[in-house]
Amino acid sequence: MRSVAVAAAVVALLAAMAAAMVTTAVQQTPTIDEPVYAGASVLYLREHDLRDNPEHPPLGKLIIGIGTEAAGVRLDRAYSGPEEAIGQHLLYASGNDPRRVMLAARLPMIVLTLLFGLVVFAFARDLAGAAGGLLALGLYAFSPDVIAHGSLATLDVAAAGFVLTAAWLLWRARGRPLPYLPLAGAALGAALATKMNTLVAVPVLLVLAAVPVWSTYRQQDSAKAILRAAAAAAGVAAIAVAVVWASYLAVDPRLRWTAPPNLPSVGGLRGLAADVLPLPRPYRDGMRVQFGFEDATWTGFLFGRHYQGSLWYYLPAALLVKTPLGMLALWLAGAAALLSVRRLRPAAPYVLLPAAVLLAAAMAGSRDLGVRYAIFVPVFLAVAAGCAVAFRWRWTPVAATALALFVAVSSVRTFPYYLPYSNEAFGGPSKTHLRLHDSNVDWGQDLGRLADRLRDRYAGQRVWLAYKGSGVPSGYGITASDPLSVPPGEVSGILAVSDSWIAKADPRILALIGTSEPIDEVGHSITIYRRPASGAR
């Protein structure tokens, strides 16, 4: 009977998460990256052409393509424009319904995110029993960041989930190398074939594959133990590499490839890695493209400060803003349990070490553009938090339940605006744009909501729009002019501005809004101003 109750709780939590993600997917228009991945998915499956979006491996886009193929998305084969605009052309100029296409592209990632929820539950249950598994799944299911990015046709949650799956399977492989080591290799390969930032986790996971084997046999024969451990790590690595190759061959069995123009020249250890890794040439060229991005200077915005370059503490600070307060407390408690409770200590490297290495690598990156670069933190630390129930204090169940409920309430209160979520200590989602920008708050997702608001409240008025995103305003019935294309004195009427534009501190935008009256907001990501005629100011 108890197992039935646990199963019912798992189903209920995943159903709540599914409802939140599907609602979000239906209501949001394309974010900045999604048309790129949706367009690439169609090209991969219809044209078997790897050239589009080479900076990311194909597996995640093939998963997205399950949805676009099922929806029968039309591809304009006569299109001859730039590759980076293929997705936008697909959505708005190929006879497709952009809302239908985006929902179709998002649904496979929603399903995958829910499946990773089962991995979170299973991993935490293995460590801390059913109560720990349910606590971990509850945090995962109500995580605003996981809901926000798991409901998009992007790659971040998929990559994090595959790394978590590999870590869980390696934990299980300690007692039963077969079949778990091969499965761990496949999961690691899926992570590498989804996003290249997972490469930094490879050494950690290979050590986790080798050490238990060495520990098991070292008392019998140390030399054989080392050989067995090396064989275990090599086997996992070989399977991972095979999965990466398979993902490219699934797109183009002949692996036709021409390096993109202006491919960055990369030297040092990074260049050596791109030369010698036993991965397909397009993967290694994609690494070079990513290294080129990392060598560029990007703009950032943190706590109201606009800056050039990157800040090493950006991601921890952003996570502090965008993580529910109860979740932060449970993360700390769970990590403390993993490090202090004797029976849990062997699991600490499997849960904490991959997350720490991935976070350190992301903190060293040059793009301060959102917590999506650290989405593996709420994924892995949900498992860690489940271990908090291992503390045998009288008040542990009550405290854990209260904190979990606090998380659920905070998450439900932000529904359906998960992307701009921030916790109560930082003012909630309506204040996020004052502290963070880009995919933390305004990623172009509210163009459709803006269209509804303009139609309902401002019909017949002149509209000016400074929009930061990949959507096409006219595709949602918005007729608006660009306020940056004319002298400021000619801009009067309704002025709608993406909050990320404001965070960029463009002096032209600041001059416009400085002499305008804020009157409305849409989705906590677009601010609407009323701008009087020049003679009235």
C-alpha positions as CSV (number, residue, x, y, z in Angstrom):
1,M,0.0,0.0,0.0
2,R,2.8,2.4,0.8
3,S,4.3,1.9,-2.6
4,V,1.0,2.7,-4.2
5,A,0.9,6.0,-2.2
6,V,4.5,6.8,-3.3
7,A,3.7,6.1,-6.9
8,A,0.6,8.3,-6.7
9,A,2.6,11.1,-5.2
10,V,5.2,10.8,-8.0
11,V,2.4,10.9,-10.7
12,A,0.8,14.0,-9.0
13,L,4.1,15.9,-8.8
14,L,4.9,15.2,-12.4
15,A,1.4,16.0,-13.5
16,A,1.6,19.4,-11.8
17,M,4.9,20.0,-13.5
18,A,3.6,19.0,-16.9
19,A,0.6,21.3,-16.5
20,A,2.9,24.2,-15.6
21,M,5.2,23.5,-18.5
22,V,2.5,23.0,-21.1
23,T,0.7,26.1,-20.1
24,T,3.9,28.1,-20.3
25,A,4.7,26.5,-23.7
26,V,1.3,27.4,-25.1
27,Q,1.4,31.0,-23.9
28,Q,5.0,32.0,-24.7
29,T,6.2,33.1,-28.1
30,P,9.7,32.1,-29.3
31,T,12.6,33.0,-27.1
32,I,15.8,34.2,-28.8
33,D,17.4,30.8,-29.3
34,E,14.4,28.6,-30.1
35,P,13.9,29.4,-33.8
36,V,17.5,28.5,-34.4
37,Y,17.0,25.1,-32.9
38,A,13.6,24.5,-34.5
39,G,15.0,25.5,-37.9
40,A,18.0,23.2,-37.5
41,S,15.8,20.3,-36.4
42,V,13.8,20.5,-39.7
43,L,17.0,20.8,-41.8
44,Y,18.6,17.9,-40.1
45,L,15.7,15.6,-40.6
46,R,14.6,16.8,-44.1
47,E,17.8,17.8,-45.8
48,H,20.4,15.8,-43.7
49,D,22.5,18.9,-43.6
50,L,24.7,19.6,-40.6
51,R,25.8,23.1,-41.5
52,D,23.1,24.9,-39.5
53,N,23.9,25.7,-35.9
54,P,27.3,23.8,-35.9
55,E,28.2,25.2,-32.4
56,H,25.9,22.7,-30.8
57,P,25.8,18.9,-31.5
58,P,22.7,17.5,-33.1
59,L,21.0,15.2,-30.5
60,G,19.0,17.9,-28.7
61,K,17.8,19.3,-32.0
62,L,16.9,15.8,-33.3
63,I,14.7,15.4,-30.1
64,I,13.1,18.8,-30.9
65,G,12.6,17.5,-34.5
66,I,10.4,14.7,-33.2
67,G,7.8,17.4,-32.5
68,T,8.3,19.4,-35.7
69,E,8.1,16.2,-37.9
70,A,4.9,15.0,-36.1
71,A,3.3,18.4,-36.7
72,G,4.1,18.3,-40.4
73,V,6.0,21.6,-40.4
74,R,6.4,23.0,-43.9
75,L,10.0,23.7,-45.1
76,D,10.5,26.3,-47.8
77,R,13.2,24.7,-49.9
78,A,13.5,27.8,-52.1
79,Y,14.8,29.8,-49.1
80,S,18.4,31.0,-49.8
81,G,18.9,33.5,-47.0
82,P,21.4,33.4,-44.1
83,E,21.6,30.2,-42.1
84,E,21.0,32.0,-38.8
85,A,17.6,33.2,-40.1
86,I,16.3,29.8,-41.3
87,G,14.3,29.3,-38.1
88,Q,12.6,32.7,-38.3
89,H,11.8,32.1,-42.0
90,L,10.3,28.7,-41.0
91,L,8.1,30.2,-38.4
92,Y,6.9,33.4,-40.2
93,A,7.4,33.1,-44.0
94,S,6.8,29.4,-44.9
95,G,3.1,29.1,-44.4
96,N,3.3,27.7,-40.9
97,D,1.4,28.8,-37.8
98,P,4.3,30.0,-35.5
99,R,2.4,29.1,-32.3
100,R,1.7,25.6,-33.5
101,V,5.3,25.1,-34.7
102,M,6.8,26.3,-31.4
103,L,4.4,24.1,-29.3
104,A,5.3,21.1,-31.4
105,A,9.1,21.8,-31.0
106,R,8.7,22.3,-27.2
107,L,6.7,19.2,-26.4
108,P,9.5,16.6,-26.8
109,M,11.7,18.7,-24.4
110,I,8.8,18.8,-21.9
111,V,8.5,15.0,-22.0
112,L,12.3,14.7,-21.6
113,T,12.2,17.1,-18.6
114,L,9.5,15.0,-17.0
115,L,11.5,11.8,-17.6
116,F,14.5,13.4,-15.9
117,G,12.2,14.0,-12.9
118,L,11.9,10.2,-12.6
119,V,15.7,10.1,-12.5
120,V,15.8,12.7,-9.7
121,F,13.3,10.7,-7.8
122,A,15.1,7.4,-8.3
123,F,18.5,8.8,-7.5
124,A,17.4,10.4,-4.2
125,R,15.3,7.3,-3.3
126,D,18.4,5.2,-3.7
127,L,20.2,7.4,-1.3
128,A,17.6,8.4,1.2
129,G,14.5,6.3,0.7
130,A,11.1,7.1,-0.6
131,A,10.7,10.2,1.5
132,G,14.0,11.6,0.2
133,G,12.9,10.7,-3.4
134,L,9.6,12.6,-3.0
135,L,11.3,15.6,-1.5
136,A,13.8,15.7,-4.3
137,L,11.1,15.3,-7.0
138,G,9.0,18.0,-5.3
139,L,11.9,20.5,-5.5
140,Y,12.6,19.6,-9.1
141,A,8.9,19.7,-10.1
142,F,8.4,23.2,-8.6
143,S,11.7,24.7,-9.6
144,P,10.9,27.9,-11.5
145,D,14.1,27.6,-13.5
146,V,13.6,24.0,-14.5
147,I,10.0,24.6,-15.5
148,A,11.0,27.8,-17.4
149,H,13.7,26.2,-19.5
150,G,12.3,22.7,-19.6
151,S,9.3,24.1,-21.4
152,L,11.4,25.6,-24.2
153,A,12.8,24.1,-27.3
154,T,16.4,24.6,-26.1
155,L,19.2,22.4,-24.9
156,D,20.1,23.4,-21.4
157,V,17.8,21.1,-19.3
158,A,18.4,18.2,-21.7
159,A,22.2,18.4,-21.3
160,A,21.9,18.7,-17.5
161,G,19.5,15.8,-17.3
162,F,21.7,13.5,-19.3
163,V,24.7,14.3,-17.0
164,L,22.5,13.6,-13.9
165,T,21.4,10.3,-15.5
166,A,25.0,9.3,-16.1
167,A,26.0,10.1,-12.5
168,W,23.0,8.1,-11.1
169,L,23.8,5.1,-13.3
170,L,27.5,5.2,-12.2
171,W,26.3,5.2,-8.6
172,R,24.3,2.1,-9.3
173,A,27.2,0.5,-11.2
174,R,29.3,0.3,-8.0
175,G,27.5,-2.9,-7.1
176,R,26.5,-4.1,-10.5
177,P,28.9,-2.9,-13.3
178,L,26.8,-4.6,-15.8
179,P,24.4,-3.3,-17.1
180,Y,24.9,0.1,-15.5
181,L,28.4,1.1,-16.8
182,P,27.3,0.8,-20.5
183,L,24.1,2.7,-19.7
184,A,26.1,5.4,-18.0
185,G,28.3,5.7,-21.1
186,A,25.3,6.1,-23.2
187,A,23.9,8.8,-21.0
188,L,27.2,10.6,-20.9
189,G,27.3,10.4,-24.7
190,A,23.8,11.8,-24.9
191,A,25.0,14.8,-22.8
192,L,28.0,15.4,-25.0
193,A,25.8,15.0,-28.1
194,T,23.4,17.7,-26.8
195,K,25.7,20.5,-25.5
196,M,29.5,20.9,-25.5
197,N,29.7,22.5,-22.0
198,T,29.2,19.0,-20.6
199,L,32.7,18.1,-21.8
200,V,34.1,19.4,-18.5
201,A,32.2,16.7,-16.6
202,V,33.8,13.8,-18.6
203,P,37.0,13.5,-16.4
204,V,34.8,13.5,-13.2
205,L,32.5,10.8,-14.5
206,L,35.2,8.6,-15.8
207,V,37.0,8.7,-12.4
208,L,33.7,7.8,-10.8
209,A,33.4,4.9,-13.2
210,A,37.0,3.7,-12.4
211,V,37.4,4.2,-8.6
212,P,34.7,1.7,-7.4
213,V,36.2,-1.0,-9.7
214,W,39.6,-0.3,-8.4
215,S,38.4,-0.3,-4.8
216,T,36.6,-3.7,-5.3
217,Y,39.7,-5.5,-6.6
218,R,42.6,-3.7,-5.0
219,Q,42.8,-6.2,-2.1
220,Q,43.2,-9.1,-4.4
221,D,45.8,-7.7,-6.9
222,S,46.5,-4.0,-7.2
223,A,47.9,-4.3,-10.7
224,K,44.8,-6.1,-12.0
225,A,42.6,-3.6,-10.0
226,I,44.2,-0.7,-11.9
227,L,43.7,-2.5,-15.2
228,R,40.1,-3.2,-14.4
229,A,39.4,0.3,-13.4
230,A,41.1,1.7,-16.5
231,A,39.0,-0.7,-18.6
232,A,35.8,0.5,-16.9
233,A,36.6,4.1,-17.6
234,A,37.7,3.4,-21.1
235,G,34.5,1.4,-21.8
236,V,32.3,4.2,-20.6
237,A,34.3,6.7,-22.7
238,A,34.1,4.5,-25.8
239,I,30.4,4.2,-25.5
240,A,30.0,7.9,-25.0
241,V,32.1,8.7,-28.1
242,A,30.0,6.2,-30.1
243,V,26.8,7.9,-29.1
244,V,28.2,11.3,-30.3
245,W,29.2,9.7,-33.6
246,A,25.8,8.1,-33.9
247,S,24.0,11.4,-33.4
248,Y,25.9,13.0,-36.3
249,L,25.5,9.9,-38.6
250,A,21.8,10.0,-37.8
251,V,21.7,13.4,-39.5
252,D,24.0,12.6,-42.4
253,P,25.3,9.0,-42.8
254,R,27.9,10.2,-45.2
255,L,29.0,12.9,-42.7
256,R,29.5,15.6,-45.4
257,W,31.0,18.6,-43.8
258,T,32.5,21.9,-44.8
259,A,33.9,24.1,-42.0
260,P,32.0,27.3,-41.5
261,P,33.5,30.5,-42.9
262,N,35.6,32.5,-40.4
263,L,36.1,29.5,-38.1
264,P,38.0,30.8,-35.1
265,S,41.7,29.9,-34.9
266,V,42.2,28.4,-31.4
267,G,45.5,27.6,-29.9
268,G,46.8,26.2,-26.6
269,L,45.2,23.3,-24.8
270,R,41.8,24.3,-26.2
271,G,43.1,24.0,-29.7
272,L,44.8,20.7,-28.9
273,A,41.5,19.3,-27.6
274,A,39.7,20.4,-30.7
275,D,42.4,18.6,-32.8
276,V,42.8,15.3,-31.0
277,L,39.5,14.4,-29.4
278,P,38.1,11.2,-31.1
279,L,34.9,13.0,-32.1
280,P,33.5,13.9,-35.5
281,R,35.0,16.9,-37.4
282,P,31.8,19.0,-37.2
283,Y,31.8,18.5,-33.4
284,R,35.4,19.7,-33.1
285,D,34.8,22.6,-35.4
286,G,31.7,23.4,-33.2
287,M,34.1,23.5,-30.2
288,R,36.2,26.1,-32.0
289,V,33.0,28.2,-32.6
290,Q,32.2,28.0,-28.9
291,F,35.8,29.0,-28.0
292,G,35.4,32.0,-30.3
293,F,32.2,33.0,-28.4
294,E,34.1,32.6,-25.1
295,D,36.9,34.9,-26.4
296,A,34.4,37.6,-27.3
297,T,33.4,40.4,-24.9
298,W,29.8,40.3,-23.9
299,T,27.7,42.8,-21.9
300,G,26.3,41.9,-18.5
301,F,23.7,43.3,-16.1
302,L,23.7,42.5,-12.4
303,F,21.9,44.3,-9.5
304,G,21.3,47.3,-11.7
305,R,24.8,47.6,-13.0
306,H,25.5,47.4,-16.7
307,Y,29.0,46.2,-17.5
308,Q,31.3,44.9,-20.2
309,G,32.9,41.5,-19.8
310,S,32.0,38.9,-17.1
311,L,32.0,38.7,-13.3
312,W,33.2,35.5,-11.7
313,Y,30.4,35.7,-9.1
314,Y,27.6,36.4,-11.6
315,L,26.0,32.9,-11.6
316,P,26.0,32.4,-7.8
317,A,24.5,35.8,-7.4
318,A,21.9,35.1,-10.1
319,L,21.0,31.7,-8.6
320,L,20.6,33.5,-5.2
321,V,18.0,35.8,-6.8
322,K,16.2,33.1,-8.9
323,T,16.0,30.2,-6.5
324,P,13.1,29.9,-4.0
325,L,14.3,30.6,-0.5
326,G,13.0,27.2,0.8
327,M,14.9,25.5,-1.9
328,L,18.2,27.2,-1.0
329,A,17.8,26.1,2.6
330,L,17.1,22.5,1.5
331,W,20.1,22.5,-0.9
332,L,22.4,23.5,2.0
333,A,20.8,20.9,4.3
334,G,21.1,18.1,1.7
335,A,24.7,18.9,0.9
336,A,25.5,18.9,4.6
337,A,23.8,15.5,5.0
338,L,25.8,14.1,2.1
339,L,29.0,15.3,3.7
340,S,28.3,14.4,7.3
341,V,26.0,11.3,7.4
342,R,28.3,8.3,7.2
343,R,26.2,6.2,5.0
344,L,25.7,9.0,2.5
345,R,29.3,10.1,2.2
346,P,30.1,7.7,-0.6
347,A,27.4,9.3,-2.7
348,A,28.7,12.9,-2.3
349,P,31.1,12.8,-5.2
350,Y,28.3,11.5,-7.5
351,V,25.9,14.3,-6.6
352,L,28.0,17.3,-5.6
353,L,31.2,16.9,-7.6
354,P,29.7,17.0,-11.2
355,A,27.6,20.0,-10.2
356,A,30.6,21.8,-8.7
357,V,32.8,21.2,-11.7
358,L,30.1,22.3,-14.2
359,L,29.4,25.4,-12.1
360,A,33.0,26.3,-11.9
361,A,33.4,26.0,-15.6
362,A,30.3,28.1,-16.2
363,M,31.5,30.8,-13.8
364,A,34.8,31.0,-15.8
365,G,32.8,31.6,-19.0
366,S,32.5,35.0,-20.7
367,R,28.7,35.1,-21.1
368,D,26.8,36.4,-18.1
369,L,23.4,35.8,-19.8
370,G,21.4,33.7,-17.4
371,V,21.1,30.9,-14.9
372,R,20.4,28.6,-17.8
373,Y,24.2,28.2,-18.0
374,A,24.0,26.7,-14.5
375,I,20.7,24.8,-14.8
376,F,22.4,21.6,-13.7
377,V,22.6,23.2,-10.2
378,P,18.8,22.9,-9.4
379,V,18.8,19.5,-11.2
380,F,21.7,17.9,-9.1
381,L,20.9,19.8,-5.9
382,A,17.3,18.5,-5.9
383,V,18.9,15.1,-5.4
384,A,21.1,16.5,-2.7
385,A,18.2,18.1,-0.9
386,G,16.4,14.8,-0.8
387,C,19.2,13.6,1.5
388,A,18.2,16.2,4.1
389,V,15.7,13.6,5.5
390,A,18.7,11.5,6.6
391,F,19.1,13.7,9.6
392,R,17.5,11.8,12.5
393,W,16.3,14.9,14.4
394,R,12.8,15.0,15.6
395,W,11.9,18.1,13.8
396,T,13.5,17.1,10.4
397,P,10.2,15.9,8.7
398,V,8.3,18.9,9.8
399,A,11.0,21.4,8.7
400,A,11.6,19.6,5.4
401,T,7.8,19.6,4.6
402,A,7.4,23.2,5.6
403,L,10.3,24.3,3.4
404,A,9.1,22.2,0.5
405,L,5.6,23.8,0.8
406,F,7.2,27.2,0.8
407,V,8.9,26.3,-2.4
408,A,5.7,25.1,-4.0
409,V,3.7,28.2,-2.9
410,S,6.5,30.5,-4.3
411,S,6.5,28.6,-7.6
412,V,2.7,28.5,-8.0
413,R,2.5,32.3,-7.2
414,T,4.7,33.0,-10.3
415,F,2.6,30.9,-12.6
416,P,2.7,31.2,-15.6
417,Y,5.7,33.7,-15.6
418,Y,8.5,31.3,-14.7
419,L,11.2,32.8,-16.8
420,P,11.3,36.1,-14.9
421,Y,10.9,34.5,-11.5
422,S,12.9,35.8,-8.5
423,N,12.3,34.9,-4.9
424,E,10.6,37.0,-2.2
425,A,13.8,38.4,-0.8
426,F,14.4,40.1,-4.1
427,G,10.8,41.3,-4.7
428,G,9.4,38.6,-6.8
429,P,9.1,38.4,-10.7
430,S,8.0,41.9,-11.1
431,K,11.3,43.2,-9.8
432,T,13.7,40.7,-11.6
433,H,14.3,43.2,-14.5
434,L,15.9,45.6,-12.0
435,R,18.6,43.1,-11.0
436,L,19.1,40.7,-14.0
437,H,18.5,40.6,-17.7
438,D,18.4,38.4,-20.8
439,S,17.2,34.8,-20.3
440,N,16.8,35.5,-16.6
441,V,13.8,37.7,-17.2
442,D,13.3,38.8,-20.8
443,W,14.2,36.4,-23.6
444,G,11.6,37.7,-26.1
445,Q,8.9,35.3,-24.8
446,D,6.1,37.8,-24.3
447,L,5.4,39.1,-27.9
448,G,2.1,37.3,-28.1
449,R,1.0,38.6,-24.7
450,L,2.0,42.1,-25.8
451,A,-0.2,41.7,-28.9
452,D,-3.1,40.8,-26.7
453,R,-2.5,43.7,-24.3
454,L,-2.3,46.2,-27.1
455,R,-5.5,44.9,-28.7
456,D,-7.4,44.9,-25.4
457,R,-6.2,48.2,-23.9
458,Y,-4.6,50.4,-26.5
459,A,-6.5,49.7,-29.7
460,G,-6.3,52.4,-32.3
461,Q,-3.3,54.2,-30.7
462,R,0.1,54.7,-32.4
463,V,2.5,52.0,-31.1
464,W,6.3,52.2,-31.1
465,L,8.2,49.0,-30.2
466,A,11.8,48.3,-29.1
467,Y,11.7,44.5,-28.9
468,K,14.6,42.2,-28.1
469,G,13.8,38.7,-29.3
470,S,13.4,36.4,-32.3
471,G,9.7,36.8,-32.8
472,V,8.3,38.9,-35.7
473,P,5.7,41.4,-34.3
474,S,3.6,41.4,-37.4
475,G,3.2,37.6,-37.0
476,Y,1.1,38.3,-33.9
477,G,-0.9,41.2,-35.3
478,I,1.3,43.9,-33.9
479,T,1.6,47.0,-36.1
480,A,4.4,49.1,-34.6
481,S,7.2,51.4,-35.6
482,D,10.8,51.4,-34.5
483,P,11.4,54.3,-32.1
484,L,15.2,54.2,-32.9
485,S,14.6,54.8,-36.6
486,V,13.4,58.4,-36.1
487,P,14.4,61.4,-34.0
488,P,13.1,61.2,-30.4
489,G,10.8,64.1,-30.9
490,E,8.7,62.2,-33.5
491,V,8.0,59.3,-31.0
492,S,4.6,59.8,-29.3
493,G,1.9,57.5,-28.2
494,I,2.4,54.1,-26.8
495,L,6.0,53.0,-26.4
496,A,6.6,49.3,-25.6
497,V,10.2,48.4,-24.6
498,S,11.7,45.0,-23.8
499,D,13.3,45.2,-20.3
500,S,16.5,43.7,-21.7
501,W,16.8,46.7,-24.0
502,I,16.6,48.9,-20.9
503,A,19.2,46.8,-19.1
504,K,21.6,47.2,-22.1
505,A,21.7,51.0,-21.2
506,D,21.4,52.1,-24.8
507,P,21.4,55.9,-24.5
508,R,18.8,56.2,-27.2
509,I,16.4,54.0,-25.3
510,L,17.2,55.7,-22.0
511,A,16.5,59.1,-23.5
512,L,13.1,57.9,-24.8
513,I,11.9,56.3,-21.5
514,G,13.4,59.1,-19.4
515,T,10.8,61.5,-20.9
516,S,7.9,58.9,-20.9
517,E,5.4,57.7,-18.3
518,P,5.4,54.0,-17.4
519,I,1.7,52.9,-17.5
520,D,1.7,49.1,-17.9
521,E,3.9,45.9,-18.1
522,V,3.5,42.6,-19.9
523,G,4.7,39.3,-18.4
524,H,7.3,41.1,-16.2
525,S,9.5,41.4,-19.3
526,I,8.1,44.3,-21.4
527,T,7.3,47.8,-20.0
528,I,4.7,50.0,-21.7
529,Y,5.1,53.8,-21.6
530,R,2.9,56.6,-22.7
531,R,5.0,59.2,-24.6
532,P,3.4,62.6,-25.1
533,A,3.7,64.5,-28.3
534,S,6.8,66.7,-28.6
535,G,5.0,69.9,-28.0
536,A,3.3,68.6,-24.9
537,R,6.5,67.8,-23.0
